[in-house]
Structure formats: structure tokens, C-alpha cells
Amino acid sequence: MIDAINNLQKPWNILAWAGCAVFVIVLALVLTKLNKIVFKQVQKRHQGLHLLFFQHLVSIIIVVGLLVLTVSSFSGFQSVWQTMLGGTAIISAVIAFAAQDVIKDILAGMMLSVHRPFEVGHRIVLEDGTAGIVEEMTLRHVVLRGVDTTRYVIPNSQINAKRITNLSYQRDNRSAEFNFSIGYNSDMTLAKRVIKEAIEASEYSIPGFIDKDGQAKYADVYFMRFADSALILHATVYFENCVPSERLIDDVNVRVREALMANGIEIPYNYVNVVDATPKAEE
């Protein structure tokens, strides 16, 4: 090992190493840039979560491959490397232990990119309630876009282990579920018609329900159940993938509320009756 280090300290070896290092850095930058350009061209024709993952994977392979090739080409460094790592299993075990989370995330990312339970642009809800639109996937993380500028960066291994609700699975559009409450004395037929018209009037809703004839229509409004102090009506609203779900929900809720109030349909709310049981004094 001492001889190897002495060889590295010779001036011409230092210059050769420095020149090679500069060349490898430049080559790595060029190849990773070229890799990014190639994948961007492919993504213009085929959008996919797996393309984002493999773009990052190929970049890492290029950098690591050039690094290993460079180190192995210098006999001095090769001797030092073999002496430091080849002669002991402790360091290797420490490195493997430290990198186990990284390896787990990369393997989970491979599984997600192959099986594709969601794609870029899909609206998903995780088991813990975290919801957002899939924006990007790296070697270690999936990035979800929440409201406005909010971003959720979640390790691949965690997403791979959780139950996922995909609101866009195998569809060109998305949908949102709505429950509306009306009073027990309300005109049911009128309420259903008013709610449906309000949904159709929204600039964000689209006819996404496909009937038996293959025609796209707005979904009907259904009377679902009796609640303690209200009748519950249900509606499914479809909208384009590019529309933030929060914007659609806000617009539909406002329109339905105003339409129900304009037609005199009661929107019930919880209230408490207070009974004074104190005996009244005799007059």
C-alpha cells in the first residue's frame, strides 16, 4: 500500500490523474446532458412514469461507470482500493448498512415504474390521506403536487408499501365525489335537477360518464341515504387532468349552494334544542 501511495505522489502520475479527472468530469456532464435530451425527445411521444425513473437511473449508471473505469485504470489507486476494501469485510458491511434505505427506494422505484399503479398527471390519495397529482419520480422519491405551491416528496419504498387510491386510473379524465345535504321537507325531484344543472354550469366539469350507447354525459344525481337531520344526495363530477381538483371542488360547491338557496331548498345544519327543566315558581 505504501508503494502504491508513493507511486501516486510522483509528479507525472499526479498530472495524469488530474487530466484524467477533468476529462471524466467533462465526459460525464456531456453524457448525462445527452441522456436528458434523448429522454425528453422520447417523452414528447410517450409520457410515462417509468421514463422519468430510468432517465435518472441511466444518469447514475453513467457517473458510477466512469468513476469505476477511471479508478481501475490507475494501478496505484487500484492497489489502494483493494488494500482498503478487499482485505476487510467490516467497511463493506458498514457501507451496505448505510445504503440500505437508498437501495430499498431504488428497488421500490423499479417496481413502481414496471407495474405503474399511477402515471405522471394522475391524482392519487395515499393511505395516510396525503393527496396530490403525480409530478415527478426520481430514483428515491415520488413528487406529488398539492394545493398551489405545495409539494410532497415521498420515498419510493413508502409509496410502494401503502394502499393507493388512484382517481385517474386508466382514464383520460378525473373525477370527484360530492355529497350534498338537503332538508327532509325539500322537493327531491327539484333538488336533484338543481344540483345537476349547477354541476353542468361549472366551467371545469365535463361530460365524462359513458352510457350504454357509448355517449359521454354528465352523471346523474342520486339520493343515497337518510341522515339524522338531512337527506344525502350524491354526484360524481368529471374534469380534465390539467384542472386542479381544489378549483373544481370550490366552484361546484359554490354553484350548488347558491342554486339550492335560490330555489328555496333547505341546506340543513346541526342544531341543539335546549330545554329548561327548572320548575317554575308558582305565581
N, C-alpha and C positions, 0 to 999 in steps of 0.2 A: 504493500500500500504506500509506503514511504517513497519507493521508486516511482510509483505512478504519479504521486503528487509532485515529486521533483521534475518529472517529465513535463507536467503541465505548467511548471513555472518557467520553462525555457521561453525566451522572448518570441521565437518564431511559432512556438505552439500557442502562445497567448494570442498572437496576431491572427493565426489561422482560426482559432476558436472564436475570436471577436468577429472576424469577417464572415465566418460560417453562421454565427448567431444572427448577424444583421441580415444575411441572405435568407435564413429560415424565417425570420420575422416578416420580412417583406413578402416572401412566398406564401406564408400563412395568411397574411392580410389579403393578398390577391386571390387566393383560392377560396377563402371564406366569402369575399365580396362576389366572386363569380358564382359560388354556390347560392348566395342570396338572390342574385339576378336570375339564375336558372329556375329556382323555385317560384319566384314571383311570376315568371312567364307561364309556368305550369298552372299556378293558382288562378291566372286570368281565365283559363279554360275549365279548370276543375278545382272548385273550392272544397277544402276538406281539413278536418282536424288533424288527420294523420300527416298531411303535408307540412303543417307547422311543426309538428313534433320531429319529423325526420329531417327537416331543414336544420334545426338546432343540433340534432344527433350527428349529422354529416359534418357540421362545422367543428364539433368537439373531436370527432374522429380525425379530421384533417390536422388540427392543432396537436393532438396527442401523438398521432402517427409521425409527424415531422419532428416532434421533440424526441421521441424514441429513436428515430432514424439518425438524428444528429448526435445524440449521446453515444449510440452504439458505434458510430463511425470513428470515434476517438478512442484509441486503445487505453489511454490514460484514464479517461472518465469511465470507460467500461470496467477497468480493473478496480477503480474506487467503488463503483456501484456494486460489483459482485462481492467485494470485501464487506461493504456495509450491510447489504441486504441478503446476499446469498448465504452468508455464514450464520445468520440468526433468524429465528422464526418469530422472535418477540416483536420486532419492529413491524414485520408483515402483519402480525395479528393485531397490533395497535392501529395500523392503517386501515385494515379491514373493518375493525370495530368502529373507527371514527367515520368511515364512509358508508356504514350500513344504511343509514337513512337516505343518503344520496342514491345508493344502488336500489333501494326499495322504491323510491319515487320514479327512477328511470324505468324499472321493470313495470311498475304500475302504468306509467305513461305509454309504454309499448302496448300493454293490454287495452288501454282506452283507445289508442289510435287504431288498433286492429279491429276490435269489436264495435267501436263507435256508438256508444249509447247516446251520444249527443254530438252535434256539429257546431261549427262556428255560426253564430247568429241564433242558436236555439235558446229559448227561455227555459231554464231548469230551476227546480227547487230541491235543495238538499234535505236530508233527514232532520237536520237541526233547525230548519226554517230559513236558512240562507238562500236567497233567490237572486237571480240576475241573468243577463244574457252572456253567453259564452263569447268572449272576445279574443282570447289567445291561449295557446298551450305551449309551454316550454318543456325542457327536459324534466323539470321538477315541479312545475306549478300549472294550474289552470286559472286563468284570469276571468272573473265574472264582472260585468258592468252592472252596477246598481243604479240607484237614482242619481241623475245629474253626473257629478264627477266621482262618485263613489266607486271604488274598485275592490273586489275581494280576491285576494291571491291565496289559493288553497293548494296544498301539496297534492300531487297526483295520487299518492297512496291513500290519503284520507278520502278523496272523492271515489276512488275505486272500491273502497270498503263500505261506502254508505249507500243507502237506498236513494235513488234519484227519481224525481218526478219531472218528466220531460213534456213540456206543454207544446212542443213543436215537432214531436217525433213523426217522421215520415209524412210531413205535411208542408205545403208551400206557405201556409199562413199559421197564425197562432190564435189561441182563444183564451177568454177569461170568463170565469163563472161569477154570476151575480145572484144574490138573494135579496128580494125586496119584501118589506112588511107592509101590510095594509090592515085596516081595522075590520073587525068581524061584521060590521054592518055595511061594508063597502060593496058596490056593484062589481062582482068578479069579472064579468064579461068586459065592462068598461075599463077596469083596471088593467087587464091583460092587453087590451087594444092600445091603451095609452102608453104603456111601458114599451110595447113593441115599436110603436111609431116614434117614440123618443130615441130608442136604440138606432133605428134606421136613419134618423135625422142627424146622428153624430157623423162628423166628418172623418172619423177614424175607423168606424165599423164598416165591414164589407159582408156581402152575402157568401158566407163560407160553408153553410150547411148544404150537403149534396143529397137531394131527394132520390126516390127510386127511379126517376126518369133521367137522372144524371144532371139535373139542373141545380145551379148554385142559388141558394135562397138564404134569407135571414132565418135564424132558428126561432121557433115558437116560444111563447112564454107559458110556463106550466105552473099549476097550483100544486105545491109539493106536500105541505103538511099544515096541521093546526098547531100553533104555538100557544103559550099561556095567554097572551093578550093580543095575538096577531095572526093573520093568515100569511103564509110564506109562499111567495111566487119566485120561480127560478127561471133564469135566462142565460144562455150561452152566447157570447158576443165574439165574433171573429174579426181579426185585424191583420194588417200586413206585418211581416217580420221586422221591418225597419221602424215601426211605431213603438215608442216606449210604452210598456203596459200601464205605467203610472199615469201617463197622459190620457190614455183611453179610459181607464177606470174613473179618473176625475171627471172627464167630460160626460160619460154616461150617467154617473151618479147625479151630477148637477142637472142634466136634462130630465132625468126621470123624476127627481124631486120636484122640479118646477112644474112638470106636466101633471103630476098627481095633485099638487096643491091647486093648480089652475082648474082642474076638473072636480074639485071638492072631494077628493078621495083621502080619507084619513091615513096619516102616517103615525101609527101608534108608538108610544114610548112608555117605559116603565114608570109607574107612579105608586105611591103608598097612601092608603087610606088610614088616617089617624082617628081612632075612636076614643073619646073621653069617657072613661068608665067611672069617673069620680061621682059619687052620689050627690045629687043636688040638694041643697038645703031647702027645707020646707018654708014656703013663704008664710 
